[in-house]
Amino acid sequence: VPVIAETGTLAQGETPIIIQWDYNALAARDSLAGNPAVEVVVPASGVFAGVYVQAISAYAPHPNAAKLWMEFIYSDEGQLIWLKGYCHPIRFNDMVARGVVPQELLDKLPTPELYAEAVFPTLDQLTAARELITTQWDSIVGADVK
């Protein structure tokens, strides 16, 4: 019987491996606190990246306040807040190169070099991949996972 892989099934030994975003895997590693031991592995090639989109509404009652917020979240300080939650911010590689990321934070993460060549797919690429996966997953993988 297929099992939906999540932190709980990993902890119970039902799923020995989970493929997920690094920030979720790193948080799961911390929350399980070694019971069981979790190793987060980022592949040496084919690192897939995704983005969260920030926008300011044209109808915002205080657009300048929103602009200040955007300036903050893209500042070194704001980017480090994202990184403390294991979400690699868009400026991660630049911040590592400039030595801005504290060593104690880097020690909790996979080596920064693994993210240097991360691929950010276009919307068209994501749409094509979704179509391919949703139509062929079951027949190729041999499992009907919901």
Protein Blocks (a to p, Z undefined) as FASTA:
>chain_A
ZZdddfklmmnomambdcddfklmmmmmmmnnopacddddddfehpacddddddddfklf
blmlmmmmmmmmmmmklmmmmmmnopacfklmmmmmnomacfklmmmpccfklmmmcccd
dfklmmmmmmmmmmmmmmmnopacZZ
